Amino acid sequence: MEITYASPSSHNLASSSDSPSNMPTNTRPVKIIPLQHPTEATSSSSSASSVGAAASKWLATFKRMTWIQWIEMLLPCFRWIKTYKWREYFQVDLMAGVTVGIMLVPQAMSYAKLAGLQPIYGLYSGFVPIFVYAIFGSSRQLAIGPVALVSLLVSNVLGGIVDSSDELYTELAILLALMVGMLECIMGLLRLGWLIRFISHAVISGFTTSSAIVIALSQAKYFLGYDVARSSKIVPLIKSIISGADKFSWPPFVMGSIILAILLVMKHLGKSRKYLRFLRAAGPLTAVILGTTIVKIYHPPSISLVGDIPQGLPSFSVPKSFGHAKSLIPTALLITGVAILESVGIAKALAAKNGYELDSNQELFGLGVANIMGSFFSAYPTTGSFSRSAVNHESGAKTGLSGVITGIIMACALLFMTPLFEYIPQCALAAIVISAVMGLVDYDEAIFLWRVNKKDFLLWTITSITTLFLGIEIGVLVGVGASLAFVIHESANPHIAILGRLPGTTVYRNIHQYPEAYTYHGIVIVRIDAPIYFANISYIKDRLREYEVDVDRSTRRGPEVERIYFVILELSPVTYIDSSAVQALKDLHQEYKSRDIQIAISNPNRGVLLTLSKSGVVELIGKEWYFVRVHDAVQVCLQHVQSLTETPKTADPLPDEKVSFLQRLLKSRGEDLSISELESGNKKPSDSKNIGP
């Protein structure tokens, strides 16, 4: 006989207060494991005690911290400084820092041009923020500085306020860096980094893909030799390119195309062959040297040059034009979101590869301080660069010292090399930008999403199309809105499964996932795989009503009854239940009671059980209908269902004292076997009238 355990709170199953007439008169003994219900004292003091416990935990944590831990929290660089191995780490950090610095100098000038600023401001943005981040940032491989996407956002918003040739344009770009830094610091201090999780990867991929296309088209003017309209939408850009085709110039197009081809070849070789990794970092420098050499030798008049660049380090100055700060808030929020997603995502991936932990909120604070300090030294918004961080990691960078060395390279460029930058052709800088953003066109991700998840592919498509045709701001808003709409839809329509028993076990699983699982007549076992709250309770109630009517009898076993008498709710996946759901459970109980249906609750967690107890639902349903396991609930419900099928068809039974001992023994044995067969699902219960001596 199968050994099973029932766990109702009532120790005498035959004395249930709800329906005593339905209880079987003869049941085999079962071991009772009572479900622990919270007491009134526990429930009344739970909220206060939880708040007090959390506060005491924080205080205890701060009290246990040593002065070294305080320094590490305030200055994350101290973590790698105190364990730095000079003989082992310095050489690779030096090589990585020099490599990234050589890559950053031409890229910084290129991205500044993309942002509508003079190239010198790109060099400024790659100088002070790097040193500050090396002190306050928690990632040891992240390379920060100007990036293409943020530069496009700066150009897009400031271009609608003032002309790029105006001095106010530069002041607003520097003010934007201050605002972005303040937002990042606030989010880091308040530990609000989790808010970015609401933006899905599909939205980011679609947004960056469309932005890369817009960035590449915006650089076409340096290849074509004539001006193209400044816009973040693809239609005005294409119209402007077509309308000015009569002004096309061959020299910049040929030079730019050759340099772009060389960059792409060097990037491909650097990625595909390990012994040629240096080519990937040397690409931008090669483009600048090649372009400058051609200009010096041939002096082509139709190729525009960078021009004079001020020499020397940036001076300290407070950002100006605070009167425009209100109009810059939406863009500052957008840049903050994009910067956090790009930087924190890269930093976490690099930390995992190098075997150390990364605090997202500390990372936000480090980026914020870098932008704030950078704004006092004429820098526009900066963040972590995917390409430079990858090169830094591939070059073997071990600590933040590689970033310090990169900053020293930038300082040397500002002090000694700016006269050489005067003859850099603008088409060479445009080629550097285009080669960098081509890696952001993530069509592989679109193919992957189509194959794996059609909803995410739809999200990717919506975001990319709206970004291309309606602009960057609207594209991000629509993408985030669609992403949140999907989250709300999934939350309001949670997964609900009907459970069945796996043959030969006491395990209950989804009958659609396990077709061999069987159910019982008169009983529906429902598992709700989500928290129950105001947004999804109506959907859950509707599904429960459907399960009550739409019953698949082909997989059912046990005593045959005409309808459902018991609904067992498996609540182990339910982590939370609110007041709306509690009221709905009360209404559902009354509705079921009017149709002679009993609710049973299986395995609620402590928080859910506490809420049900304080709201009176436990007493309303009855403590005897709360169980530890689904199988316990099924056992009790089966005994009730069996009693419904036992009809008093035999008249004038023999009194017990006139029945022989052998007859009583055989009758008891027959009923015991019938219940065992009933639980195992192998047979229907034997009719008592067929059991004889």
LINVEN-V168017 format. One record per residue. RES is the residue in three letters. SS is DSSP state (A for helix, B for strand, O for the rest). PSI is psi in degrees with one decimal (NA if undefined). NEAR is the number of other C-alpha atoms within 12 Angstrom. Layout:
RES|SS|PSI|NEAR ; RES|SS|PSI|NEAR
This chain:
MET|O|142.1|14 ; GLU|O|133.0|19 ; ILE|O|121.1|20 ; THR|O|163.6|27 ; TYR|B|132.9|25 ; ALA|B|152.7|37 ; SER|O|43.4|35 ; PRO|O|155.0|39 ; SER|O|-30.5|31 ; SER|O|129.8|25 ; HIS|O|-14.8|21 ; ASN|O|100.2|24 ; LEU|A|-28.8|36 ; ALA|A|-8.8|25 ; SER|A|36.9|19 ; SER|O|135.0|24 ; SER|O|-22.3|18 ; ASP|O|-51.6|24 ; SER|O|77.4|23 ; PRO|A|-27.5|16 ; SER|A|-21.5|17 ; ASN|A|-5.5|28 ; MET|O|141.9|26 ; PRO|O|145.4|28 ; THR|O|-25.4|21 ; ASN|O|110.3|23 ; THR|O|149.4|26 ; ARG|O|150.6|28 ; PRO|O|142.5|19 ; VAL|O|150.4|23 ; LYS|B|129.4|19 ; ILE|B|124.9|24 ; ILE|O|99.2|21 ; PRO|O|139.7|23 ; LEU|O|131.5|29 ; GLN|O|114.9|23 ; HIS|O|140.6|32 ; PRO|O|144.8|24 ; THR|O|167.8|18 ; GLU|A|-37.8|15 ; ALA|A|-40.1|15 ; THR|A|-44.1|20 ; SER|A|-34.1|24 ; SER|A|-30.5|17 ; SER|A|5.3|17 ; SER|A|-44.7|20 ; SER|A|-44.1|17 ; ALA|A|-41.0|14 ; SER|A|-34.3|16 ; SER|A|-41.3|16 ; VAL|A|-43.8|13 ; GLY|A|-37.6|15 ; ALA|A|-40.7|15 ; ALA|A|-44.3|14 ; ALA|A|-44.2|14 ; SER|A|-33.2|14 ; LYS|A|-43.1|15 ; TRP|A|-44.8|14 ; LEU|A|-41.9|13 ; ALA|A|-37.8|13 ; THR|A|-44.3|14 ; PHE|A|-36.3|15 ; LYS|A|-33.0|13 ; ARG|A|-17.1|13 ; MET|O|132.6|15 ; THR|O|172.1|12 ; TRP|A|-29.1|14 ; ILE|A|-39.9|15 ; GLN|A|-35.6|18 ; TRP|A|-42.4|17 ; ILE|A|-41.7|18 ; GLU|A|-34.2|23 ; MET|A|-40.8|27 ; LEU|A|-35.6|22 ; LEU|O|89.4|27 ; PRO|O|-23.0|32 ; CYS|A|-23.4|31 ; PHE|A|-24.5|26 ; ARG|A|-41.1|28 ; TRP|A|-20.5|25 ; ILE|A|-42.9|22 ; LYS|O|-18.0|16 ; THR|O|17.6|13 ; TYR|O|131.7|18 ; LYS|O|100.9|16 ; TRP|A|-45.0|17 ; ARG|A|-32.0|10 ; GLU|A|-36.2|15 ; TYR|A|-31.7|24 ; PHE|A|-42.2|23 ; GLN|A|-44.9|21 ; VAL|A|-36.2|27 ; ASP|A|-39.0|34 ; LEU|A|-46.2|31 ; MET|A|-42.6|30 ; ALA|A|-42.9|42 ; GLY|A|-42.3|43 ; VAL|A|-41.4|34 ; THR|A|-48.7|40 ; VAL|A|-36.4|51 ; GLY|A|-43.6|42 ; ILE|A|-35.1|39 ; MET|A|-35.4|42 ; LEU|A|-35.2|51 ; VAL|A|-55.3|48 ; PRO|A|-33.6|47 ; GLN|A|-40.6|48 ; ALA|A|-42.6|48 ; MET|A|-38.4|48 ; SER|A|-44.9|48 ; TYR|A|-31.2|50 ; ALA|A|-41.1|45 ; LYS|A|-39.6|41 ; LEU|A|-36.6|47 ; ALA|O|-3.2|46 ; GLY|O|14.2|40 ; LEU|O|167.5|40 ; GLN|O|148.0|33 ; PRO|A|-27.7|39 ; ILE|A|-30.6|44 ; TYR|A|-24.3|43 ; GLY|A|-40.0|45 ; LEU|A|-39.8|53 ; TYR|A|-41.1|49 ; SER|A|-20.3|51 ; GLY|O|13.7|59 ; PHE|O|-77.9|50 ; VAL|A|-46.4|44 ; PRO|A|-31.3|47 ; ILE|A|-44.2|49 ; PHE|A|-41.4|36 ; VAL|A|-42.4|36 ; TYR|A|-34.5|46 ; ALA|A|-25.9|38 ; ILE|A|-46.0|35 ; PHE|A|-13.8|36 ; GLY|O|151.9|49 ; SER|O|-14.2|40 ; SER|O|141.0|51 ; ARG|O|-8.0|49 ; GLN|O|-10.8|52 ; LEU|O|129.6|50 ; ALA|O|111.6|53 ; ILE|B|166.8|55 ; GLY|B|-167.0|54 ; PRO|O|141.7|52 ; VAL|O|160.4|46 ; ALA|A|-45.0|51 ; LEU|A|-45.0|47 ; VAL|A|-37.5|46 ; SER|A|-40.3|48 ; LEU|A|-40.2|48 ; LEU|A|-41.6|47 ; VAL|A|-47.5|49 ; SER|A|-39.2|38 ; ASN|A|-43.1|36 ; VAL|A|-41.5|35 ; LEU|A|-28.8|38 ; GLY|A|-26.2|28 ; GLY|O|-8.6|20 ; ILE|O|-44.7|20 ; VAL|O|157.2|21 ; ASP|O|144.5|19 ; SER|O|-20.1|27 ; SER|O|-11.6|16 ; ASP|O|147.4|17 ; GLU|A|-29.2|18 ; LEU|A|-31.9|23 ; TYR|A|-47.0|30 ; THR|A|-40.4|38 ; GLU|A|-40.0|34 ; LEU|A|-35.6|44 ; ALA|A|-40.5|54 ; ILE|A|-40.5|44 ; LEU|A|-36.5|42 ; LEU|A|-37.5|49 ; ALA|A|-41.3|50 ; LEU|A|-43.9|42 ; MET|A|-42.9|42 ; VAL|A|-43.0|46 ; GLY|A|-40.5|42 ; MET|A|-41.5|31 ; LEU|A|-42.3|37 ; GLU|A|-40.0|45 ; CYS|A|-43.2|33 ; ILE|A|-44.5|25 ; MET|A|-37.3|30 ; GLY|A|-43.2|30 ; LEU|A|-36.9|23 ; LEU|O|2.1|17 ; ARG|O|51.1|20 ; LEU|O|17.7|23 ; GLY|A|-22.8|31 ; TRP|A|-19.4|19 ; LEU|A|-30.1|20 ; ILE|A|-17.8|32 ; ARG|A|-18.9|22 ; PHE|A|-9.6|24 ; ILE|O|116.1|35 ; SER|O|162.2|29 ; HIS|A|-33.5|28 ; ALA|A|-38.2|39 ; VAL|A|-45.7|44 ; ILE|A|-42.1|45 ; SER|A|-45.5|39 ; GLY|A|-39.0|43 ; PHE|A|-47.3|46 ; THR|A|-33.9|42 ; THR|A|-49.2|35 ; SER|A|-38.0|41 ; SER|A|-38.1|46 ; ALA|A|-40.0|40 ; ILE|A|-44.0|40 ; VAL|A|-42.1|43 ; ILE|A|-45.4|46 ; ALA|A|-42.3|38 ; LEU|A|-33.2|39 ; SER|A|-22.2|43 ; GLN|O|-2.5|43 ; ALA|A|-26.0|39 ; LYS|A|-30.8|37 ; TYR|A|-21.7|41 ; PHE|A|-38.3|40 ; LEU|A|-22.9|34 ; GLY|O|9.0|32 ; TYR|O|161.4|28 ; ASP|O|144.8|25 ; VAL|O|142.6|28 ; ALA|O|138.4|26 ; ARG|O|117.6|35 ; SER|O|153.8|38 ; SER|O|10.3|43 ; LYS|O|145.5|33 ; ILE|A|-34.2|31 ; VAL|A|-51.2|24 ; PRO|A|-35.3|22 ; LEU|A|-46.8|29 ; ILE|A|-40.9|26 ; LYS|A|-43.7|17 ; SER|A|-38.7|25 ; ILE|A|-42.0|29 ; ILE|A|-42.0|21 ; SER|A|-26.6|16 ; GLY|O|18.6|20 ; ALA|A|-25.4|20 ; ASP|A|-14.0|14 ; LYS|A|10.6|18 ; PHE|O|139.7|24 ; SER|O|131.5|26 ; TRP|A|-43.6|22 ; PRO|A|-51.0|26 ; PRO|A|-31.8|35 ; PHE|A|-44.5|30 ; VAL|A|-46.8|25 ; MET|A|-47.7|37 ; GLY|A|-40.7|40 ; SER|A|-41.8|28 ; ILE|A|-45.3|24 ; ILE|A|-41.0|37 ; LEU|A|-42.1|36 ; ALA|A|-41.3|24 ; ILE|A|-42.1|29 ; LEU|A|-44.3|35 ; LEU|A|-39.4|31 ; VAL|A|-45.1|23 ; MET|A|-38.5|28 ; LYS|A|-43.4|31 ; HIS|A|-43.9|24 ; LEU|A|-38.3|21 ; GLY|A|-31.3|24 ; LYS|A|-37.8|22 ; SER|A|-22.9|15 ; ARG|O|121.4|15 ; LYS|A|-36.9|16 ; TYR|A|-6.7|13 ; LEU|A|22.5|20 ; ARG|O|-29.7|26 ; PHE|A|-23.1|32 ; LEU|A|-33.3|30 ; ARG|A|-43.1|39 ; ALA|A|-30.3|43 ; ALA|A|-7.6|35 ; GLY|A|-56.3|44 ; PRO|A|-41.3|45 ; LEU|A|-39.5|36 ; THR|A|-41.5|35 ; ALA|A|-43.0|44 ; VAL|A|-44.6|42 ; ILE|A|-43.8|25 ; LEU|A|-45.6|28 ; GLY|A|-43.1|44 ; THR|A|-38.8|33 ; THR|A|-44.6|21 ; ILE|A|-42.7|27 ; VAL|A|-40.5|29 ; LYS|A|-34.8|20 ; ILE|A|-47.7|11 ; TYR|A|-17.7|15 ; HIS|O|56.1|18 ; PRO|O|124.3|22 ; PRO|O|-24.0|16 ; SER|O|-1.9|25 ; ILE|O|119.4|35 ; SER|O|144.0|33 ; LEU|B|165.4|32 ; VAL|O|-40.5|34 ; GLY|O|-167.7|21 ; ASP|O|133.6|17 ; ILE|O|128.1|28 ; PRO|O|143.3|25 ; GLN|O|141.6|24 ; GLY|O|166.0|20 ; LEU|O|154.8|29 ; PRO|O|145.8|26 ; SER|O|157.5|17 ; PHE|O|131.8|15 ; SER|O|144.1|17 ; VAL|O|135.4|20 ; PRO|O|148.3|30 ; LYS|O|-173.1|24 ; SER|O|47.3|21 ; PHE|A|-12.7|20 ; GLY|A|-22.8|14 ; HIS|A|3.9|25 ; ALA|A|-37.4|25 ; LYS|A|-39.9|16 ; SER|A|-16.3|20 ; LEU|A|-7.0|30 ; ILE|A|-48.0|24 ; PRO|A|-41.9|24 ; THR|A|-38.2|39 ; ALA|A|-40.5|38 ; LEU|A|-42.7|31 ; LEU|A|-46.0|34 ; ILE|A|-39.2|44 ; THR|A|-46.1|44 ; GLY|A|-46.7|38 ; VAL|A|-42.7|41 ; ALA|A|-41.7|45 ; ILE|A|-46.0|46 ; LEU|A|-43.3|39 ; GLU|A|-47.0|39 ; SER|A|-50.8|46 ; VAL|A|-37.8|43 ; GLY|A|-46.3|32 ; ILE|A|-44.6|33 ; ALA|A|-41.1|40 ; LYS|A|-41.1|29 ; ALA|A|-42.9|25 ; LEU|A|-35.2|33 ; ALA|A|-40.5|28 ; ALA|A|-38.4|18 ; LYS|A|-29.3|21 ; ASN|A|5.3|21 ; GLY|O|38.9|14 ; TYR|O|162.0|20 ; GLU|O|149.1|20 ; LEU|O|129.0|31 ; ASP|O|115.2|28 ; SER|A|-39.5|36 ; ASN|A|-36.3|32 ; GLN|A|-35.8|37 ; GLU|A|-42.3|51 ; LEU|A|-44.1|46 ; PHE|A|-41.8|41 ; GLY|A|-43.2|49 ; LEU|A|-39.2|52 ; GLY|A|-45.8|43 ; VAL|A|-38.5|42 ; ALA|A|-41.4|43 ; ASN|A|-38.5|53 ; ILE|A|-49.1|38 ; MET|A|-36.1|39 ; GLY|A|-35.0|48 ; SER|A|-24.5|42 ; PHE|O|-4.7|33 ; PHE|O|38.7|34 ; SER|O|34.5|40 ; ALA|O|146.4|51 ; TYR|O|172.3|57 ; PRO|O|135.1|62 ; THR|O|161.1|61 ; THR|B|-176.2|51 ; GLY|B|137.5|48 ; SER|O|131.1|43 ; PHE|A|-48.1|34 ; SER|A|-46.3|38 ; ARG|A|-35.0|44 ; SER|A|-38.5|44 ; ALA|A|-42.3|32 ; VAL|A|-39.7|38 ; ASN|A|-43.6|47 ; HIS|A|-44.4|39 ; GLU|A|-27.3|32 ; SER|O|-4.1|33 ; GLY|O|18.6|33 ; ALA|O|132.5|40 ; LYS|O|-31.6|37 ; THR|O|-179.7|45 ; GLY|O|-6.3|43 ; LEU|A|-29.5|42 ; SER|A|-36.7|42 ; GLY|A|-39.1|47 ; VAL|A|-42.3|38 ; ILE|A|-38.7|34 ; THR|A|-42.2|44 ; GLY|A|-36.1|40 ; ILE|A|-39.6|30 ; ILE|A|-42.6|33 ; MET|A|-38.7|43 ; ALA|A|-41.7|30 ; CYS|A|-39.6|24 ; ALA|A|-41.1|33 ; LEU|A|-34.4|33 ; LEU|A|-36.5|22 ; PHE|A|-20.7|17 ; MET|A|-5.9|24 ; THR|A|-31.3|28 ; PRO|A|-29.0|19 ; LEU|A|-23.2|26 ; PHE|A|-9.8|36 ; GLU|A|-30.4|26 ; TYR|A|15.9|32 ; ILE|O|125.4|38 ; PRO|B|140.7|43 ; GLN|A|-27.4|44 ; CYS|A|-27.8|44 ; ALA|A|-41.4|51 ; LEU|A|-38.1|52 ; ALA|A|-38.8|49 ; ALA|A|-37.1|47 ; ILE|A|-43.9|52 ; VAL|A|-47.2|50 ; ILE|A|-42.3|40 ; SER|A|-31.8|38 ; ALA|A|-39.9|39 ; VAL|A|-13.3|38 ; MET|A|-28.4|29 ; GLY|A|-13.6|27 ; LEU|A|-13.0|32 ; VAL|O|99.6|26 ; ASP|O|64.6|28 ; TYR|A|-25.6|25 ; ASP|A|-37.0|18 ; GLU|A|-38.3|26 ; ALA|A|-42.5|31 ; ILE|A|-41.6|20 ; PHE|A|-44.1|17 ; LEU|A|-37.8|24 ; TRP|A|-37.3|19 ; ARG|A|-32.1|14 ; VAL|A|-46.6|13 ; ASN|O|110.4|16 ; LYS|A|-31.0|16 ; LYS|A|-43.7|24 ; ASP|A|-35.4|31 ; PHE|A|-41.0|30 ; LEU|A|-40.9|25 ; LEU|A|-43.7|37 ; TRP|A|-44.3|42 ; THR|A|-45.4|35 ; ILE|A|-46.8|33 ; THR|A|-45.8|41 ; SER|A|-41.0|42 ; ILE|A|-45.9|31 ; THR|A|-35.1|32 ; THR|A|-40.8|37 ; LEU|A|-45.0|34 ; PHE|A|-22.1|26 ; LEU|A|-6.9|27 ; GLY|O|164.7|32 ; ILE|A|-46.5|43 ; GLU|A|-48.4|33 ; ILE|A|-37.8|26 ; GLY|A|-44.3|35 ; VAL|A|-44.3|41 ; LEU|A|-43.8|29 ; VAL|A|-42.3|29 ; GLY|A|-46.4|39 ; VAL|A|-40.5|36 ; GLY|A|-43.5|21 ; ALA|A|-38.7|30 ; SER|A|-45.1|33 ; LEU|A|-36.3|22 ; ALA|A|-39.4|20 ; PHE|A|-41.3|23 ; VAL|A|-44.7|22 ; ILE|A|-41.2|16 ; HIS|A|-44.7|17 ; GLU|A|-36.2|20 ; SER|A|-37.0|24 ; ALA|A|-14.3|23 ; ASN|O|69.1|26 ; PRO|O|162.9|27 ; HIS|O|129.7|23 ; ILE|B|132.0|36 ; ALA|B|143.8|29 ; ILE|B|128.9|38 ; LEU|B|147.1|37 ; GLY|B|163.3|38 ; ARG|B|129.7|35 ; LEU|O|132.6|25 ; PRO|O|135.7|22 ; GLY|O|7.2|17 ; THR|O|175.1|18 ; THR|O|26.3|27 ; VAL|O|136.5|23 ; TYR|B|127.5|36 ; ARG|B|167.4|28 ; ASN|B|125.0|27 ; ILE|O|-21.8|28 ; HIS|O|-29.2|17 ; GLN|O|-31.8|16 ; TYR|O|89.5|20 ; PRO|O|-22.5|21 ; GLU|O|-13.3|20 ; ALA|O|142.3|28 ; TYR|B|156.4|37 ; THR|B|179.9|43 ; TYR|B|147.0|46 ; HIS|O|137.7|39 ; GLY|O|-2.7|38 ; ILE|B|133.5|48 ; VAL|B|126.0|47 ; ILE|B|118.6|42 ; VAL|B|130.2|39 ; ARG|B|126.7|37 ; ILE|B|117.1|38 ; ASP|O|48.4|26 ; ALA|O|160.2|26 ; PRO|O|149.0|31 ; ILE|B|119.7|37 ; TYR|O|-175.9|29 ; PHE|O|-30.3|23 ; ALA|O|-25.9|25 ; ASN|O|-0.7|29 ; ILE|A|-35.3|31 ; SER|A|-42.0|23 ; TYR|A|-42.1|25 ; ILE|A|-43.4|33 ; LYS|A|-40.7|32 ; ASP|A|-42.5|17 ; ARG|A|-38.3|24 ; LEU|A|-39.4|33 ; ARG|A|-37.9|22 ; GLU|A|-42.8|18 ; TYR|A|-30.0|28 ; GLU|A|-34.6|30 ; VAL|A|-47.4|19 ; ASP|O|94.1|14 ; VAL|O|127.4|23 ; ASP|O|103.7|25 ; ARG|A|-8.3|22 ; SER|A|-27.8|15 ; THR|A|8.0|25 ; ARG|B|147.0|30 ; ARG|B|179.9|31 ; GLY|O|-172.7|36 ; PRO|O|135.3|35 ; GLU|O|123.8|27 ; VAL|O|163.5|24 ; GLU|O|-23.7|17 ; ARG|O|-175.2|25 ; ILE|O|131.1|38 ; TYR|O|-20.8|35 ; PHE|B|136.3|37 ; VAL|B|114.2|40 ; ILE|B|121.7|46 ; LEU|B|114.5|39 ; GLU|B|109.9|38 ; LEU|O|13.6|35 ; SER|O|-34.1|27 ; PRO|O|-10.0|24 ; VAL|O|113.5|29 ; THR|O|-14.9|22 ; TYR|O|145.8|27 ; ILE|B|133.4|33 ; ASP|O|-178.0|26 ; SER|A|-35.6|22 ; SER|A|-41.0|21 ; ALA|A|-35.9|29 ; VAL|A|-46.1|30 ; GLN|A|-38.3|25 ; ALA|A|-37.0|28 ; LEU|A|-37.9|36 ; LYS|A|-44.5|24 ; ASP|A|-40.4|21 ; LEU|A|-38.4|28 ; HIS|A|-44.6|29 ; GLN|A|-39.7|19 ; GLU|A|-43.5|18 ; TYR|A|-38.5|24 ; LYS|A|-37.1|21 ; SER|A|-20.5|12 ; ARG|O|15.5|17 ; ASP|O|46.6|19 ; ILE|O|134.7|29 ; GLN|B|134.2|37 ; ILE|B|138.2|43 ; ALA|B|140.5|45 ; ILE|B|132.1|46 ; SER|B|127.4|38 ; ASN|O|52.0|34 ; PRO|O|145.8|37 ; ASN|O|174.0|28 ; ARG|A|-42.7|25 ; GLY|A|-43.7|26 ; VAL|A|-44.7|33 ; LEU|A|-35.8|37 ; LEU|A|-42.9|31 ; THR|A|-44.1|34 ; LEU|A|-36.3|37 ; SER|A|-46.0|30 ; LYS|A|-27.6|27 ; SER|O|-4.4|26 ; GLY|O|5.6|21 ; VAL|A|-32.7|31 ; VAL|A|-47.1|33 ; GLU|A|-34.3|21 ; LEU|A|-47.0|27 ; ILE|A|-35.7|31 ; GLY|O|127.2|26 ; LYS|A|-26.1|32 ; GLU|A|-6.4|39 ; TRP|A|21.9|43 ; TYR|B|130.9|44 ; PHE|B|157.3|41 ; VAL|O|-41.8|34 ; ARG|O|158.5|35 ; VAL|A|-40.9|40 ; HIS|A|-33.7|40 ; ASP|A|-45.8|39 ; ALA|A|-40.6|43 ; VAL|A|-40.9|51 ; GLN|A|-51.0|43 ; VAL|A|-43.5|46 ; CYS|A|-37.0|47 ; LEU|A|-39.7|46 ; GLN|A|-37.7|41 ; HIS|A|-44.3|39 ; VAL|A|-38.9|37 ; GLN|A|-38.2|39 ; SER|A|-28.2|32 ; LEU|A|-28.0|27 ; THR|A|-10.8|26 ; GLU|O|105.0|26 ; THR|O|141.7|14 ; PRO|O|73.1|13 ; LYS|O|-23.0|12 ; THR|O|122.8|12 ; ALA|O|150.2|9 ; ASP|O|62.6|8 ; PRO|O|156.0|12 ; LEU|O|137.9|12 ; PRO|O|154.5|11 ; ASP|A|-34.1|14 ; GLU|A|-17.3|10 ; LYS|A|-8.2|11 ; VAL|O|137.9|16 ; SER|O|158.9|15 ; PHE|A|-39.0|13 ; LEU|A|-39.9|14 ; GLN|A|-43.9|19 ; ARG|A|-38.3|20 ; LEU|A|-45.8|17 ; LEU|A|-38.9|19 ; LYS|A|-45.2|25 ; SER|A|-41.9|22 ; ARG|A|-40.2|23 ; GLY|A|-41.2|26 ; GLU|A|-37.0|31 ; ASP|A|-43.9|26 ; LEU|A|-36.1|26 ; SER|A|-39.3|33 ; ILE|A|-39.4|40 ; SER|A|-44.6|29 ; GLU|A|-34.7|25 ; LEU|A|-44.2|33 ; GLU|A|-38.2|43 ; SER|A|-17.9|33 ; GLY|O|10.5|32 ; ASN|O|-34.1|25 ; LYS|O|165.4|20 ; LYS|O|157.8|25 ; PRO|O|142.4|32 ; SER|O|141.0|26 ; ASP|O|136.1|24 ; SER|A|-24.0|27 ; LYS|A|-15.4|18 ; ASN|A|-4.3|15 ; ILE|O|119.6|20 ; GLY|O|175.2|19 ; PRO|O|NA|17
